[in-house]
């Protein structure tokens, strides 16, 4: 029975706390940077970049010692930024293999991909490793990649080296031979024992007799020897990464100007749009969550009329939303969460009029809201109420369903009378005879009532301030010139002027 072929690729992003912060702050890439963890004033350096090491900084250095180094930028560690960055890294890895196992490291981020059988998709392991590393670099990560037929060999080699390493089958022991013994993460007492014996590399550990090693150090020494020889078996445990479109940015100092906020938002929108486009999706909703100085929270929801991945358009909507509703205090952190949706495509008729682009429509609606108010722009929807003319405004959305076809002339229904409401209603003075309108006038004309039908009395919501108590009359009237009109007169019995009820011309019948 032939043994199943295995092949693994390990990704290791060293100094991950620093990389997670630099991913959304590209302006800091050329500066020495160190990340602090812990509570002030007992903060220590937990991660740093190459330029910071050249300055003399190191892991474990106190904040006071780090501040003594000239030109070293210090940032606080952000667990939210690391979680968002880890999700992005796993998504990049998932493009090459759906089977991924995460590896826990103190300040690094590593995962191992099962790439057996992917040669027809991505070519030989060398080509796959190059494409994988290029994909991570495009997402803002500097990572090393190691490929081996043994799970642990790929993991140890990726953590201990930089760049791309492809280990041929059977060469695992030679590839690990020169690595320091510290890569195994041995307990302090066992590491001291090996140091006394003069064992400093994995090659020297692999050369020790396994039987004598187990007799002196216990059964766990067998696993250490297997790791050093690149022969320790492993049961692959793939994870199921959740697809969540979220980006988080923690500012070094409170941000007060909108330009700095939009600069970070532009980078976050770029990342969200790229991740959605990689799955053939679009961004349907953007949720802005900002923490302000003083513990307050700023939250806004942006809903494009049509899901899109147009980054300039989404950034413009974000700019208009923040301009219309600016934060009331300085910003401490900025989170942007998106909900994915499918881009709708509508087939237009050959002779149908051209509709405006959804992006222009959204920008126009956002500008109108800033001028007229959010509650005055949208689509009117009738409410299920007895109040005459009651409606509410809802967010405007483009429907992908085609408009119903026009009826044929033969089957067309006869025209009906339409009610054209006056907004706002026109105040009128009404003359009554036996509690029935006989004439009315506005500021310009006088109407003589030829026929009046009513009254139709309606009332409701008497328990609240917006209640109504109205009396409606449908009237046929003539002007002095002999023109006939059909209109709706309404008597508001709740509002009185000079002891008399207020009359209004509510609508005309066309």
N, C-alpha and C positions, 0 to 999 in steps of 0.2 A: 504494500500500500504506500503510495507516494505521499510525502509530506507536503502540506499546502505551503506555497511560497508566501513569504511575508516581506513587506517593505514599508518603512516608516520614515517620515520627514518631521523633524522637530524644529519649531520656531521658538527663538528666545530673544525677547526684547529686554536688554539690560537696562538698569536704572529706570525702571518703568514709571515711578512717581514723577521723575523729571520729564520723561518723554510725554506723559499724559498732559502735563501743563504746557509744554512747548508746542504740542500739536495744534492748539488753538491760539498760541501766541508766537507766530513765526518771527515777530520782531525781536524776540529774545534769543534766537538761535545762535547769533554771532557773539553772545555775551556769556561770560562765566556765570553759571547758575547752580545754586545748591538749594535743596528742598529740606525744610525743617519739619520735624514731628515732635509731638509732646506738648505739654502745657507750658506757657510762659511762666517764669523765665527759664525753666529747665528744658529748653528745646535743644535738640541735637540734629546734626545733619544725617539724613537717612538715604539721600540719593543726590547725585550731582552729575554734570556732564564733563566731557573731556577737557574743556577749557578751564573749568573750575579745578580739576586735578592739577593742571599745569600751574595754576596759581598757588598750589600748596594745600588746597582743601582736601578733606578726607571724611569718610563715613565715621560717625561717632563724635565728630568735633562739636563742641558746644557753640551756642549762638554767639557768645562773647568772642570766642576765638575766630569764628567765621567773619564777624563784623570787623575784625582787625585786618582782614585781607582787603586791600584796596581794589575796587572795581568788581567785587563779587556781589551778584544779585541774589537775594534770599527770598524764597517764596515758601508759603505754608503748604503742607501736604493736603490734598483734597481727595477724599475717598470718592466723592461723586464724580469728579473728573476721571479718576482711575477706572471706575465702573463703566462709564461711558466709553472710555478708550478701549477697555478690554472687550466690550461688545463689538466695537468696530474691528478690532484685530481678529476676533473669532469669525466675523462675517467675511473678512478677506480670506481667511483660511478655508471657509466653507465653500468658496468658489472652486477649490481644487479637490476637496474630498468632503463628503458628508459625515465621515466617521472621524471625530476629533475627541481627544482626551486631554483635559486640562492638567497641568503640572503646577503644584503649589511651590512658590519661591518667596523668600522674604521681601525682596525689593525688585524682583523681576517678574515678567509675565511670559510664560512658556506654555506651549501646547504641542501635542504630537498628532500627526495626521497619518491615517492608514491609507497609503497611496498604492497599494498592490493592485495591479490591473489598470492603472491610469496611463500606461505608455501610449495607447492609441489616441488618447485625448490630448495629452500634453507633451508627448515625446519621451525621451530617456530621462532618468532622474536628474541629470545635470541641467537639462532644459527646464524641467519643472521647478527645480530649486531657484533658478534665475528668474523665472516668471513670478514665482511666489514672493521672492524678495523684492522684485520691482513693484508688485502690487502693494506690498506693505509700505514701501517707500512713498508711493503715490498717496497713501492714506496718512502719511506723516510719521511713520515708525522706522527706526534704524534697528534692524534685527539680523541675527545670524541664523543660518539654516544648515542642518546636518541631516544626511540621508543614510540610513543603514537598515539591514535586514533584522537587526535586534533593536527592540524598543529602548532599552536602557542605554545602549551604546549611542544611539542618536540623541538621546536626552543629555547625556554627559558631555558629548562632543559639542553640542550646540551651546551649552552653558559655558564651557571652558574656552571656546575659540570664537573668532569673529569671521564674518564672511560666509562663504558657502563651502561645505565639506561633504563629499560623497565617498562613502566607505564601501569598497567592493565586498561581496560576501566572502567570508573566511578571513578577512583582514581586520576584524574587530579588535583583537588583542593588540596588534601592532599599532592601530590608530589610537588606542587608549593608553599605550605604554608610557608615554612621556607626560601624561597629565598628572598634576599634583594630587596627593591623597586627600586634600581638603575638599575636592569636588564630591566626595561620597557623603559629606556631612556626618562624620562619625561622632559618637559621644566623646566628650572631652577626655575621659579616662582612657578610652580605647585609642584615641589619637595620640595621647601621651605615650602609651605602651608601644605603638608602632614607631614613634619618634625615638624611643630608647633603643629599639631594635635596629634603627637606621633605615626604616622603610619610609620613603618619601614620595614615591610615584606608584601609579597603578601597575606598571610593569613589574616593579619589585614585589608588590603584593601578589600579583598573579603567579610569580615564580615560587612562592612558598608552598610547601606540601599541604594539601587540603586537610589530610587526616590530622597532622600535628597542629594545624591552625585551629581546627575545631576542638581538639583536646585542650588547648590552652585558653581559647577565648569563647567557647561555646558554639551552639548551633548557628547563631547569627553570623558567625565568621564565614560560613559556607556561602551565604548570600553575598558577602563582601568580595569573596574570591570570584564568584560568578560575575559580579559587576565588573571587576578588574579584567577578567578574560573576555568580556563581551558575550557571555553565554548564558546569562541568567534569563529564564523564561518570564513571560509576562502575559497576564490575561487582560486583553484590551477592554476598557470600560468607556465607551463613547458617551459624550454628554449630548443633551438636546438643548442647544442654545436658543433662547427666546429672541425673536426678532422684535426689537423695540427701537423706534426712531427717537432718540433723545441725545441731546448734547448739553454739556454743563460747563460753565466758565466761572471760576472764582477769581475775583479781582484782587490784586495785591493791595491797593488802597481804594477807598470808596470813590466811585465814578459819579461825577456830577453833570458832565456835558453829554449831549446826545450823540455827538460824533464818535466818541470813544465807545459808546454802547453799540452803535450801529456797526462800527469796525469789527467788534467781536461777533455781532449777529451775522454779518456777511460771511465770515468764515464758518460759522455754525450752519447756516443755510446751505453753503456749498457742500458740506459733509453730508447733511441730511438728503439733499437732492441727489448726490452721487450714489448714496446707499440705496435710495428708493429706485433710481434708474437701473441699478445693477440687478434688481429683481423685477424689472419691467413694470414698476409701479410709479405712482405719482403722489404728490403731497396734497391731501384733501383738506386738512385742518392743521394749523399751527397754534400751539398754546404757549404763550409767553408767561414765564413764572420768574419774578424778580424779587429778591430779598432786599429790603431797604434798611437804612440805618434806623435804629429804634425798634427793630423787630417787626415792622410792618411788611406786608406782602403786596406786590403789584402783580395782577394777573389779567391778561387779555387773551381773547380768542380771535384768530384770523381765519376766515372761511372764504377761500376763493370760490368764485361762481363755478369754476370747472377745475378739477384736480390737475396740477401741473408740476413740472420740474424746472420751470424757467426761473433761474436764480435771481436775475435782475428784477424780474417782476415781483417775486416774493419779497425781495429786499425793499422794493418800493412800497409794498403794502405794509411791511413792518415799519418803515419810516413814517408813513402817513398815520398809522395807528398810534405810534409813540408821540408824534407831533400833535395829534388830536387829544391824546390823553397822556400827558407827560407824567413821569413819576414824581411824587410829592417830596422825595428825599433822595439823598445819595444812594447809589446802588452798590451792594456788597457782592452779590452773585447773580448770575444770569443763566437760566435754564430754558431751553427751547425743545419742546416735544411736538412730534408730528404724528398724524394718523394717515396711514397710506390709503390710497384709493386708485381706482382704475380710470384712466383717461378716456372720456367718452368721445366717440366720433359720430357725427350726424351726417347722413347722406342728404345733401340738398338737391332739390329739383333743378332741372336745366334752366328753367325760367323763373326760379324763385329769387327774390331779392337777396342781396348779400347782407349777411348779418355782421355786426361789429365783432372784432376779436375779443375773446373773453378777458384777456389781460387788460385791454383798454377799458372795457366795461367795468372791471373791478376797480381800477384806479379812479375812474370817473365817479363811481359810487362812493369810494372812500373820501374823495374830495368834497362831494356833495354832503356827506355826513358831517364833515368838519365845518361846513358852512351852515347847514340848516339844522343839524342835530340828528342823532342816530335814530330817534323815534319818528322821524319824518321822511325817511328814505327807505324804500323797500317795496315789497309787493303787498297791496291791500288784500286782506282776507276777511270775509264777513264772519261775524261772531254769531253763535247760537244764542240769540237774545231777542226779547220782545222790544228792546229799545230801537226806535226807528233810526235807520242808517248807521247802526253800530258796526264798527270794523276795527281791525288792528293791523299793524304793520309787521311783516315778517321779512327775514333776510331774503334777498333776491337770489335765486338759483336758476341756472340754465338746465332745462329738462332735455334729456336725450331722446325722449319719445317724440315721434313726428306729430305735427299738428293734424287734427282730423281733416279729412278731405271735405271740400265744399259740396253741399248737396246739389243734385241736378235741378235744373230749372223746372222739370216736370214734377219732381217730388218736393220742391221747396215749399215750406210752410208759409202761410200768408203773413204779411208784416203785422207786428203788434205794436201797441202804444208803448213808448219808452218814457221813463221818469228821469228827468235831468235835474239833479239837485243843485241848489245854490250853496256854495261854500265860500264864505260864511253866509248864513241866511240873511235875507234882506229885511230890515225892520219896516213895517207898514202900519198905517193908521186905518182901522176898520170901523165902518159905521154899521151898527146893528139895529135891527128892527124885529121885535119879538124874539130876541136872542139868536138872530140869524143874520149873517153878513148880507148886506145889500149893496155896499160899495167899499172900496179901499183905495188908498193912494200911497205912493212912495214920494221921494223927494222931487220927482220930475213929472209923473203922470198920475191921472186919476182913472180908476177902473170902475165901471158899473156892473154889478153882478147880475147876470141873466138867470143863472140857476146855481143852487148850492145844495150839496149833498153831505149830510153829516148830522150831528158831530160823531166822529170816531174817537172815543176816549181811550187813552192808554196811560198806564202809570206803572212804576216799579222801583225797586231799590229804595223804598221809603226809609229804610233803616240806616242809609249811608248818605254822605254828603253829595254824591253824584246821582241821586235819585231823580226821577222825572215824573211829571204829571201834565200831560198834554191833551189838547183837544184839536183834532184834525178836521178840515173841511175841504172837500173837492168842489171847486167852483168853476163855472164858465162865465167869463167876463168880457166886456167890450171897452175899448179905449174911446176917447173923444173923436178919434179919426175913423172909428167904425171897425178897427181890427179886433178879431176875436182871439182870446187866449184861454187855455185851460191850465189851471195851476192848483197848488196845494197850499192852503193857509193853515198855520198852526198857532194855537193859542197856548202859551206857556202859563199854566195856572199857579206855578210856584214862584214866578218872578213878577213883581208888580212895580209899576211906576206911577206915582201920583194916585195910588189906590186903585189903579186899573191894571188888568192883566196885559201882558206884552204879546203882541201879534207879530208873526214873521212870515215872510214869503219863502217857503222851504224849497219848492220845486216847480218846474213846468212840465206839462205833458206834451211830448212831441208825437 
